[in-house]
Amino acid sequence: MAASMFADTCEFAAVGDAQTLDRTDVPRQASPAVPRRTSGLIHMQVRAAALSLMLLTSIAHAGTWGEGSFENDDALDWASECTSAKSVTPVSAALALVSRNKSIEAPDGSAAVAAAEVVAAALGRPNPKLPSQLRDWIIHQPSAQLVALAPSARTALMRVANAEISELAKLWAARQPNKWTASISELQARLKEQ
C-alpha cells in the first residue's frame, strides 16, 4: 500500500502538476495517467539516487580511498594533529599506543602507520606521498629524537600488520587484491637499520 502511494506520488510529480495531492482519499482509478516512458524515467531516477546514496554513505563511513599510508582519514587527521604539536610526542604516543594495547583498532593502526612514515622520513627514506605539511614539520623537529623511535616504529608496524590483533590488518585481508600488505612491507624495509 505504501509503495503504491509512493509510486502514485512520483507519477503525479512527473506530470508536472505543482499542487499537493492527498492520495489517501482518492481512488486508485482516479490517478492521473502517466505515459510508460515517464514512469520508467522516474524509476531510473529513483534507482540512480539510491545507488548514489549507497556509494556516498559507504565512502563516508569507510574513509579510505587507497592502500597508501596517508590514503585514509584517520592518518590525515593524525598528521594534522601532529603538525600542530611542538614536539615529537604525537609520533611516540601513536607508536606506543599500538605497542601496548592487546587489540588494535583501525584508527589507531592508521595513526601508527603514519607515525612510522614520519620516522622513516627522519631516517632519510621518506614516502614520496608524505603530506607537505608533515614534511615541513619533520624538518623543524630534532631528528635524533625521531630516529631514536625507529625500533618502536618497527615493533608497532609488526603489530599493526598482524591480523590476529589488528582491526586494520583484518579489514585489508578481506579485500582482494590486498596491496596494503605490500605497502606495509615496503615501509618496514625503509625503517630497517642500514
Biotite code that builds the C-alpha atoms (Angstrom):
import biotite.structure as struc

atoms = struc.array([
    struc.Atom([0.000, 0.000, 0.000], chain_id="A", res_id=1, res_name="MET", atom_name="CA", element="C"),
    struc.Atom([2.723, 2.468, 0.991], chain_id="A", res_id=2, res_name="ALA", atom_name="CA", element="C"),
    struc.Atom([4.721, 1.556, -2.122], chain_id="A", res_id=3, res_name="ALA", atom_name="CA", element="C"),
    struc.Atom([1.646, 2.180, -4.264], chain_id="A", res_id=4, res_name="SER", atom_name="CA", element="C"),
    struc.Atom([1.090, 5.565, -2.648], chain_id="A", res_id=5, res_name="MET", atom_name="CA", element="C"),
    struc.Atom([4.791, 6.419, -3.177], chain_id="A", res_id=6, res_name="PHE", atom_name="CA", element="C"),
    struc.Atom([4.523, 5.409, -6.836], chain_id="A", res_id=7, res_name="ALA", atom_name="CA", element="C"),
    struc.Atom([1.361, 7.500, -7.215], chain_id="A", res_id=8, res_name="ASP", atom_name="CA", element="C"),
    struc.Atom([3.149, 10.495, -5.700], chain_id="A", res_id=9, res_name="THR", atom_name="CA", element="C"),
    struc.Atom([6.111, 10.036, -8.056], chain_id="A", res_id=10, res_name="CYS", atom_name="CA", element="C"),
    struc.Atom([3.799, 9.653, -11.043], chain_id="A", res_id=11, res_name="GLU", atom_name="CA", element="C"),
    struc.Atom([1.843, 12.734, -10.000], chain_id="A", res_id=12, res_name="PHE", atom_name="CA", element="C"),
    struc.Atom([5.070, 14.745, -9.659], chain_id="A", res_id=13, res_name="ALA", atom_name="CA", element="C"),
    struc.Atom([6.213, 13.508, -13.069], chain_id="A", res_id=14, res_name="ALA", atom_name="CA", element="C"),
    struc.Atom([3.200, 15.022, -14.814], chain_id="A", res_id=15, res_name="VAL", atom_name="CA", element="C"),
    struc.Atom([4.339, 18.413, -13.589], chain_id="A", res_id=16, res_name="GLY", atom_name="CA", element="C"),
    struc.Atom([1.283, 19.449, -11.544], chain_id="A", res_id=17, res_name="ASP", atom_name="CA", element="C"),
    struc.Atom([2.573, 21.608, -8.698], chain_id="A", res_id=18, res_name="ALA", atom_name="CA", element="C"),
    struc.Atom([-0.488, 21.129, -6.480], chain_id="A", res_id=19, res_name="GLN", atom_name="CA", element="C"),
    struc.Atom([-0.255, 18.924, -3.400], chain_id="A", res_id=20, res_name="THR", atom_name="CA", element="C"),
    struc.Atom([-2.343, 15.793, -3.688], chain_id="A", res_id=21, res_name="LEU", atom_name="CA", element="C"),
    struc.Atom([-3.573, 13.780, -0.737], chain_id="A", res_id=22, res_name="ASP", atom_name="CA", element="C"),
    struc.Atom([-3.667, 10.204, -2.093], chain_id="A", res_id=23, res_name="ARG", atom_name="CA", element="C"),
    struc.Atom([-5.419, 8.683, 0.918], chain_id="A", res_id=24, res_name="THR", atom_name="CA", element="C"),
    struc.Atom([-8.914, 9.720, -0.171], chain_id="A", res_id=25, res_name="ASP", atom_name="CA", element="C"),
    struc.Atom([-8.531, 9.374, -3.947], chain_id="A", res_id=26, res_name="VAL", atom_name="CA", element="C"),
    struc.Atom([-9.402, 6.030, -5.506], chain_id="A", res_id=27, res_name="PRO", atom_name="CA", element="C"),
    struc.Atom([-6.635, 4.335, -7.497], chain_id="A", res_id=28, res_name="ARG", atom_name="CA", element="C"),
    struc.Atom([-8.515, 4.652, -10.804], chain_id="A", res_id=29, res_name="GLN", atom_name="CA", element="C"),
    struc.Atom([-8.618, 8.441, -10.431], chain_id="A", res_id=30, res_name="ALA", atom_name="CA", element="C"),
    struc.Atom([-4.836, 8.810, -10.534], chain_id="A", res_id=31, res_name="SER", atom_name="CA", element="C"),
    struc.Atom([-3.529, 10.830, -13.460], chain_id="A", res_id=32, res_name="PRO", atom_name="CA", element="C"),
    struc.Atom([-2.482, 8.848, -16.483], chain_id="A", res_id=33, res_name="ALA", atom_name="CA", element="C"),
    struc.Atom([1.278, 8.822, -16.906], chain_id="A", res_id=34, res_name="VAL", atom_name="CA", element="C"),
    struc.Atom([2.935, 7.589, -20.040], chain_id="A", res_id=35, res_name="PRO", atom_name="CA", element="C"),
    struc.Atom([5.086, 4.491, -19.525], chain_id="A", res_id=36, res_name="ARG", atom_name="CA", element="C"),
    struc.Atom([8.169, 6.371, -20.689], chain_id="A", res_id=37, res_name="ARG", atom_name="CA", element="C"),
    struc.Atom([7.806, 8.973, -17.905], chain_id="A", res_id=38, res_name="THR", atom_name="CA", element="C"),
    struc.Atom([7.175, 6.286, -15.295], chain_id="A", res_id=39, res_name="SER", atom_name="CA", element="C"),
    struc.Atom([10.289, 4.398, -16.435], chain_id="A", res_id=40, res_name="GLY", atom_name="CA", element="C"),
    struc.Atom([12.315, 7.590, -16.207], chain_id="A", res_id=41, res_name="LEU", atom_name="CA", element="C"),
    struc.Atom([11.174, 8.131, -12.633], chain_id="A", res_id=42, res_name="ILE", atom_name="CA", element="C"),
    struc.Atom([12.138, 4.593, -11.663], chain_id="A", res_id=43, res_name="HIS", atom_name="CA", element="C"),
    struc.Atom([15.569, 5.102, -13.213], chain_id="A", res_id=44, res_name="MET", atom_name="CA", element="C"),
    struc.Atom([15.999, 8.377, -11.334], chain_id="A", res_id=45, res_name="GLN", atom_name="CA", element="C"),
    struc.Atom([14.959, 6.777, -8.039], chain_id="A", res_id=46, res_name="VAL", atom_name="CA", element="C"),
    struc.Atom([17.382, 3.888, -8.613], chain_id="A", res_id=47, res_name="ARG", atom_name="CA", element="C"),
    struc.Atom([20.196, 6.282, -9.543], chain_id="A", res_id=48, res_name="ALA", atom_name="CA", element="C"),
    struc.Atom([19.545, 8.354, -6.423], chain_id="A", res_id=49, res_name="ALA", atom_name="CA", element="C"),
    struc.Atom([19.511, 5.243, -4.233], chain_id="A", res_id=50, res_name="ALA", atom_name="CA", element="C"),
    struc.Atom([22.757, 3.979, -5.762], chain_id="A", res_id=51, res_name="LEU", atom_name="CA", element="C"),
    struc.Atom([24.409, 7.376, -5.310], chain_id="A", res_id=52, res_name="SER", atom_name="CA", element="C"),
    struc.Atom([23.306, 7.486, -1.689], chain_id="A", res_id=53, res_name="LEU", atom_name="CA", element="C"),
    struc.Atom([24.703, 3.988, -1.056], chain_id="A", res_id=54, res_name="MET", atom_name="CA", element="C"),
    struc.Atom([28.044, 4.875, -2.635], chain_id="A", res_id=55, res_name="LEU", atom_name="CA", element="C"),
    struc.Atom([28.367, 8.170, -0.790], chain_id="A", res_id=56, res_name="LEU", atom_name="CA", element="C"),
    struc.Atom([27.417, 6.535, 2.503], chain_id="A", res_id=57, res_name="THR", atom_name="CA", element="C"),
    struc.Atom([29.967, 3.743, 2.110], chain_id="A", res_id=58, res_name="SER", atom_name="CA", element="C"),
    struc.Atom([32.703, 6.209, 1.192], chain_id="A", res_id=59, res_name="ILE", atom_name="CA", element="C"),
    struc.Atom([31.852, 8.474, 4.100], chain_id="A", res_id=60, res_name="ALA", atom_name="CA", element="C"),
    struc.Atom([31.956, 5.598, 6.567], chain_id="A", res_id=61, res_name="HIS", atom_name="CA", element="C"),
    struc.Atom([34.996, 3.912, 5.139], chain_id="A", res_id=62, res_name="ALA", atom_name="CA", element="C"),
    struc.Atom([37.195, 6.999, 4.988], chain_id="A", res_id=63, res_name="GLY", atom_name="CA", element="C"),
    struc.Atom([39.755, 5.090, 2.914], chain_id="A", res_id=64, res_name="THR", atom_name="CA", element="C"),
    struc.Atom([40.492, 5.589, -0.747], chain_id="A", res_id=65, res_name="TRP", atom_name="CA", element="C"),
    struc.Atom([43.724, 3.658, -1.183], chain_id="A", res_id=66, res_name="GLY", atom_name="CA", element="C"),
    struc.Atom([46.351, 1.380, 0.308], chain_id="A", res_id=67, res_name="GLU", atom_name="CA", element="C"),
    struc.Atom([48.905, 4.094, 0.998], chain_id="A", res_id=68, res_name="GLY", atom_name="CA", element="C"),
    struc.Atom([49.864, 5.244, 4.462], chain_id="A", res_id=69, res_name="SER", atom_name="CA", element="C"),
    struc.Atom([48.117, 8.596, 4.003], chain_id="A", res_id=70, res_name="PHE", atom_name="CA", element="C"),
    struc.Atom([45.168, 7.459, 1.891], chain_id="A", res_id=71, res_name="GLU", atom_name="CA", element="C"),
    struc.Atom([42.670, 7.424, 4.758], chain_id="A", res_id=72, res_name="ASN", atom_name="CA", element="C"),
    struc.Atom([41.009, 9.968, 7.011], chain_id="A", res_id=73, res_name="ASP", atom_name="CA", element="C"),
    struc.Atom([42.493, 8.594, 10.242], chain_id="A", res_id=74, res_name="ASP", atom_name="CA", element="C"),
    struc.Atom([46.092, 9.027, 9.063], chain_id="A", res_id=75, res_name="ALA", atom_name="CA", element="C"),
    struc.Atom([45.406, 12.514, 7.711], chain_id="A", res_id=76, res_name="LEU", atom_name="CA", element="C"),
    struc.Atom([43.650, 13.528, 10.935], chain_id="A", res_id=77, res_name="ASP", atom_name="CA", element="C"),
    struc.Atom([46.641, 12.277, 12.912], chain_id="A", res_id=78, res_name="TRP", atom_name="CA", element="C"),
    struc.Atom([49.048, 14.130, 10.585], chain_id="A", res_id=79, res_name="ALA", atom_name="CA", element="C"),
    struc.Atom([47.079, 17.343, 11.097], chain_id="A", res_id=80, res_name="SER", atom_name="CA", element="C"),
    struc.Atom([47.281, 16.971, 14.883], chain_id="A", res_id=81, res_name="GLU", atom_name="CA", element="C"),
    struc.Atom([50.958, 16.113, 14.635], chain_id="A", res_id=82, res_name="CYS", atom_name="CA", element="C"),
    struc.Atom([51.842, 19.212, 12.629], chain_id="A", res_id=83, res_name="THR", atom_name="CA", element="C"),
    struc.Atom([50.319, 21.446, 15.293], chain_id="A", res_id=84, res_name="SER", atom_name="CA", element="C"),
    struc.Atom([52.483, 19.864, 18.018], chain_id="A", res_id=85, res_name="ALA", atom_name="CA", element="C"),
    struc.Atom([55.682, 21.482, 19.240], chain_id="A", res_id=86, res_name="LYS", atom_name="CA", element="C"),
    struc.Atom([57.451, 18.177, 19.921], chain_id="A", res_id=87, res_name="SER", atom_name="CA", element="C"),
    struc.Atom([57.689, 14.588, 18.655], chain_id="A", res_id=88, res_name="VAL", atom_name="CA", element="C"),
    struc.Atom([55.218, 13.430, 21.323], chain_id="A", res_id=89, res_name="THR", atom_name="CA", element="C"),
    struc.Atom([52.401, 12.591, 18.839], chain_id="A", res_id=90, res_name="PRO", atom_name="CA", element="C"),
    struc.Atom([54.769, 10.248, 16.989], chain_id="A", res_id=91, res_name="VAL", atom_name="CA", element="C"),
    struc.Atom([55.939, 8.417, 20.095], chain_id="A", res_id=92, res_name="SER", atom_name="CA", element="C"),
    struc.Atom([52.397, 8.303, 21.505], chain_id="A", res_id=93, res_name="ALA", atom_name="CA", element="C"),
    struc.Atom([50.906, 6.769, 18.326], chain_id="A", res_id=94, res_name="ALA", atom_name="CA", element="C"),
    struc.Atom([53.613, 4.106, 18.234], chain_id="A", res_id=95, res_name="LEU", atom_name="CA", element="C"),
    struc.Atom([53.352, 3.346, 21.965], chain_id="A", res_id=96, res_name="ALA", atom_name="CA", element="C"),
    struc.Atom([49.564, 3.010, 21.827], chain_id="A", res_id=97, res_name="LEU", atom_name="CA", element="C"),
    struc.Atom([49.602, 0.116, 19.358], chain_id="A", res_id=98, res_name="VAL", atom_name="CA", element="C"),
    struc.Atom([52.556, -1.486, 21.111], chain_id="A", res_id=99, res_name="SER", atom_name="CA", element="C"),
    struc.Atom([50.816, -1.717, 24.481], chain_id="A", res_id=100, res_name="ARG", atom_name="CA", element="C"),
    struc.Atom([47.184, -2.462, 23.531], chain_id="A", res_id=101, res_name="ASN", atom_name="CA", element="C"),
    struc.Atom([46.005, -6.070, 23.442], chain_id="A", res_id=102, res_name="LYS", atom_name="CA", element="C"),
    struc.Atom([43.998, -5.350, 20.298], chain_id="A", res_id=103, res_name="SER", atom_name="CA", element="C"),
    struc.Atom([44.473, -2.503, 17.840], chain_id="A", res_id=104, res_name="ILE", atom_name="CA", element="C"),
    struc.Atom([41.546, -0.568, 16.417], chain_id="A", res_id=105, res_name="GLU", atom_name="CA", element="C"),
    struc.Atom([41.766, 0.600, 12.798], chain_id="A", res_id=106, res_name="ALA", atom_name="CA", element="C"),
    struc.Atom([42.118, 4.349, 13.564], chain_id="A", res_id=107, res_name="PRO", atom_name="CA", element="C"),
    struc.Atom([44.980, 3.655, 15.989], chain_id="A", res_id=108, res_name="ASP", atom_name="CA", element="C"),
    struc.Atom([46.634, 1.387, 13.425], chain_id="A", res_id=109, res_name="GLY", atom_name="CA", element="C"),
    struc.Atom([46.371, 4.058, 10.726], chain_id="A", res_id=110, res_name="SER", atom_name="CA", element="C"),
    struc.Atom([47.889, 6.656, 13.056], chain_id="A", res_id=111, res_name="ALA", atom_name="CA", element="C"),
    struc.Atom([50.756, 4.292, 13.914], chain_id="A", res_id=112, res_name="ALA", atom_name="CA", element="C"),
    struc.Atom([51.469, 3.681, 10.221], chain_id="A", res_id=113, res_name="VAL", atom_name="CA", element="C"),
    struc.Atom([51.571, 7.454, 9.640], chain_id="A", res_id=114, res_name="ALA", atom_name="CA", element="C"),
    struc.Atom([53.873, 7.875, 12.655], chain_id="A", res_id=115, res_name="ALA", atom_name="CA", element="C"),
    struc.Atom([56.161, 5.173, 11.265], chain_id="A", res_id=116, res_name="ALA", atom_name="CA", element="C"),
    struc.Atom([56.269, 7.143, 7.998], chain_id="A", res_id=117, res_name="GLU", atom_name="CA", element="C"),
    struc.Atom([57.492, 10.170, 9.963], chain_id="A", res_id=118, res_name="VAL", atom_name="CA", element="C"),
    struc.Atom([60.281, 8.074, 11.463], chain_id="A", res_id=119, res_name="VAL", atom_name="CA", element="C"),
    struc.Atom([61.228, 6.706, 8.022], chain_id="A", res_id=120, res_name="ALA", atom_name="CA", element="C"),
    struc.Atom([61.413, 10.276, 6.714], chain_id="A", res_id=121, res_name="ALA", atom_name="CA", element="C"),
    struc.Atom([63.689, 11.247, 9.608], chain_id="A", res_id=122, res_name="ALA", atom_name="CA", element="C"),
    struc.Atom([65.904, 8.306, 8.639], chain_id="A", res_id=123, res_name="LEU", atom_name="CA", element="C"),
    struc.Atom([66.216, 9.856, 5.180], chain_id="A", res_id=124, res_name="GLY", atom_name="CA", element="C"),
    struc.Atom([63.841, 7.396, 3.483], chain_id="A", res_id=125, res_name="ARG", atom_name="CA", element="C"),
    struc.Atom([60.583, 9.361, 3.120], chain_id="A", res_id=126, res_name="PRO", atom_name="CA", element="C"),
    struc.Atom([57.423, 8.210, 1.421], chain_id="A", res_id=127, res_name="ASN", atom_name="CA", element="C"),
    struc.Atom([57.017, 10.172, -1.841], chain_id="A", res_id=128, res_name="PRO", atom_name="CA", element="C"),
    struc.Atom([53.376, 10.768, -0.830], chain_id="A", res_id=129, res_name="LYS", atom_name="CA", element="C"),
    struc.Atom([54.265, 12.224, 2.568], chain_id="A", res_id=130, res_name="LEU", atom_name="CA", element="C"),
    struc.Atom([51.992, 15.268, 3.026], chain_id="A", res_id=131, res_name="PRO", atom_name="CA", element="C"),
    struc.Atom([53.935, 18.501, 2.548], chain_id="A", res_id=132, res_name="SER", atom_name="CA", element="C"),
    struc.Atom([52.798, 19.934, 5.906], chain_id="A", res_id=133, res_name="GLN", atom_name="CA", element="C"),
    struc.Atom([54.146, 16.856, 7.660], chain_id="A", res_id=134, res_name="LEU", atom_name="CA", element="C"),
    struc.Atom([57.394, 17.048, 5.673], chain_id="A", res_id=135, res_name="ARG", atom_name="CA", element="C"),
    struc.Atom([57.816, 20.676, 6.795], chain_id="A", res_id=136, res_name="ASP", atom_name="CA", element="C"),
    struc.Atom([57.031, 19.745, 10.420], chain_id="A", res_id=137, res_name="TRP", atom_name="CA", element="C"),
    struc.Atom([59.667, 16.960, 10.382], chain_id="A", res_id=138, res_name="ILE", atom_name="CA", element="C"),
    struc.Atom([62.336, 19.433, 9.242], chain_id="A", res_id=139, res_name="ILE", atom_name="CA", element="C"),
    struc.Atom([61.729, 21.538, 12.366], chain_id="A", res_id=140, res_name="HIS", atom_name="CA", element="C"),
    struc.Atom([61.912, 18.610, 14.813], chain_id="A", res_id=141, res_name="GLN", atom_name="CA", element="C"),
    struc.Atom([65.042, 17.202, 16.463], chain_id="A", res_id=142, res_name="PRO", atom_name="CA", element="C"),
    struc.Atom([65.930, 14.416, 14.036], chain_id="A", res_id=143, res_name="SER", atom_name="CA", element="C"),
    struc.Atom([67.806, 12.444, 16.714], chain_id="A", res_id=144, res_name="ALA", atom_name="CA", element="C"),
    struc.Atom([64.573, 12.082, 18.709], chain_id="A", res_id=145, res_name="GLN", atom_name="CA", element="C"),
    struc.Atom([62.664, 10.839, 15.656], chain_id="A", res_id=146, res_name="LEU", atom_name="CA", element="C"),
    struc.Atom([65.459, 8.464, 14.567], chain_id="A", res_id=147, res_name="VAL", atom_name="CA", element="C"),
    struc.Atom([65.541, 7.023, 18.108], chain_id="A", res_id=148, res_name="ALA", atom_name="CA", element="C"),
    struc.Atom([61.915, 5.923, 17.566], chain_id="A", res_id=149, res_name="LEU", atom_name="CA", element="C"),
    struc.Atom([62.854, 3.535, 14.720], chain_id="A", res_id=150, res_name="ALA", atom_name="CA", element="C"),
    struc.Atom([62.770, 0.370, 16.906], chain_id="A", res_id=151, res_name="PRO", atom_name="CA", element="C"),
    struc.Atom([59.344, 1.412, 18.263], chain_id="A", res_id=152, res_name="SER", atom_name="CA", element="C"),
    struc.Atom([58.132, 2.067, 14.721], chain_id="A", res_id=153, res_name="ALA", atom_name="CA", element="C"),
    struc.Atom([59.256, -1.398, 13.549], chain_id="A", res_id=154, res_name="ARG", atom_name="CA", element="C"),
    struc.Atom([57.527, -3.057, 16.525], chain_id="A", res_id=155, res_name="THR", atom_name="CA", element="C"),
    struc.Atom([54.347, -1.027, 16.002], chain_id="A", res_id=156, res_name="ALA", atom_name="CA", element="C"),
    struc.Atom([54.217, -1.953, 12.303], chain_id="A", res_id=157, res_name="LEU", atom_name="CA", element="C"),
    struc.Atom([54.646, -5.662, 13.058], chain_id="A", res_id=158, res_name="MET", atom_name="CA", element="C"),
    struc.Atom([51.667, -5.455, 15.414], chain_id="A", res_id=159, res_name="ARG", atom_name="CA", element="C"),
    struc.Atom([49.525, -3.375, 13.027], chain_id="A", res_id=160, res_name="VAL", atom_name="CA", element="C"),
    struc.Atom([50.192, -5.923, 10.243], chain_id="A", res_id=161, res_name="ALA", atom_name="CA", element="C"),
    struc.Atom([49.125, -8.853, 12.462], chain_id="A", res_id=162, res_name="ASN", atom_name="CA", element="C"),
    struc.Atom([45.513, -9.718, 11.582], chain_id="A", res_id=163, res_name="ALA", atom_name="CA", element="C"),
    struc.Atom([45.076, -11.612, 14.862], chain_id="A", res_id=164, res_name="GLU", atom_name="CA", element="C"),
    struc.Atom([45.283, -8.392, 16.883], chain_id="A", res_id=165, res_name="ILE", atom_name="CA", element="C"),
    struc.Atom([44.838, -5.575, 14.353], chain_id="A", res_id=166, res_name="SER", atom_name="CA", element="C"),
    struc.Atom([41.461, -4.489, 13.018], chain_id="A", res_id=167, res_name="GLU", atom_name="CA", element="C"),
    struc.Atom([43.194, -2.656, 10.185], chain_id="A", res_id=168, res_name="LEU", atom_name="CA", element="C"),
    struc.Atom([45.016, -5.798, 9.045], chain_id="A", res_id=169, res_name="ALA", atom_name="CA", element="C"),
    struc.Atom([41.751, -7.779, 9.238], chain_id="A", res_id=170, res_name="LYS", atom_name="CA", element="C"),
    struc.Atom([39.947, -5.212, 7.106], chain_id="A", res_id=171, res_name="LEU", atom_name="CA", element="C"),
    struc.Atom([42.671, -5.229, 4.462], chain_id="A", res_id=172, res_name="TRP", atom_name="CA", element="C"),
    struc.Atom([42.957, -9.027, 4.483], chain_id="A", res_id=173, res_name="ALA", atom_name="CA", element="C"),
    struc.Atom([39.293, -9.194, 3.449], chain_id="A", res_id=174, res_name="ALA", atom_name="CA", element="C"),
    struc.Atom([39.973, -7.103, 0.315], chain_id="A", res_id=175, res_name="ARG", atom_name="CA", element="C"),
    struc.Atom([41.361, -8.682, -2.807], chain_id="A", res_id=176, res_name="GLN", atom_name="CA", element="C"),
    struc.Atom([43.749, -7.774, -4.208], chain_id="A", res_id=177, res_name="PRO", atom_name="CA", element="C"),
    struc.Atom([45.416, -6.659, -0.990], chain_id="A", res_id=178, res_name="ASN", atom_name="CA", element="C"),
    struc.Atom([48.106, -4.092, -1.816], chain_id="A", res_id=179, res_name="LYS", atom_name="CA", element="C"),
    struc.Atom([48.117, -2.759, 1.746], chain_id="A", res_id=180, res_name="TRP", atom_name="CA", element="C"),
    struc.Atom([50.310, -5.607, 2.973], chain_id="A", res_id=181, res_name="THR", atom_name="CA", element="C"),
    struc.Atom([52.895, -4.771, 0.299], chain_id="A", res_id=182, res_name="ALA", atom_name="CA", element="C"),
    struc.Atom([52.861, -1.087, 1.279], chain_id="A", res_id=183, res_name="SER", atom_name="CA", element="C"),
    struc.Atom([53.430, -2.035, 4.948], chain_id="A", res_id=184, res_name="ILE", atom_name="CA", element="C"),
    struc.Atom([56.323, -4.328, 3.941], chain_id="A", res_id=185, res_name="SER", atom_name="CA", element="C"),
    struc.Atom([57.844, -1.503, 1.902], chain_id="A", res_id=186, res_name="GLU", atom_name="CA", element="C"),
    struc.Atom([57.577, 0.824, 4.913], chain_id="A", res_id=187, res_name="LEU", atom_name="CA", element="C"),
    struc.Atom([59.156, -1.806, 7.177], chain_id="A", res_id=188, res_name="GLN", atom_name="CA", element="C"),
    struc.Atom([62.080, -2.045, 4.729], chain_id="A", res_id=189, res_name="ALA", atom_name="CA", element="C"),
    struc.Atom([62.569, 1.731, 4.899], chain_id="A", res_id=190, res_name="ARG", atom_name="CA", element="C"),
    struc.Atom([62.690, 1.521, 8.717], chain_id="A", res_id=191, res_name="LEU", atom_name="CA", element="C"),
    struc.Atom([65.398, -1.158, 8.848], chain_id="A", res_id=192, res_name="LYS", atom_name="CA", element="C"),
    struc.Atom([68.845, -0.213, 10.073], chain_id="A", res_id=193, res_name="GLU", atom_name="CA", element="C"),
    struc.Atom([71.303, 0.279, 7.231], chain_id="A", res_id=194, res_name="GLN", atom_name="CA", element="C"),
])
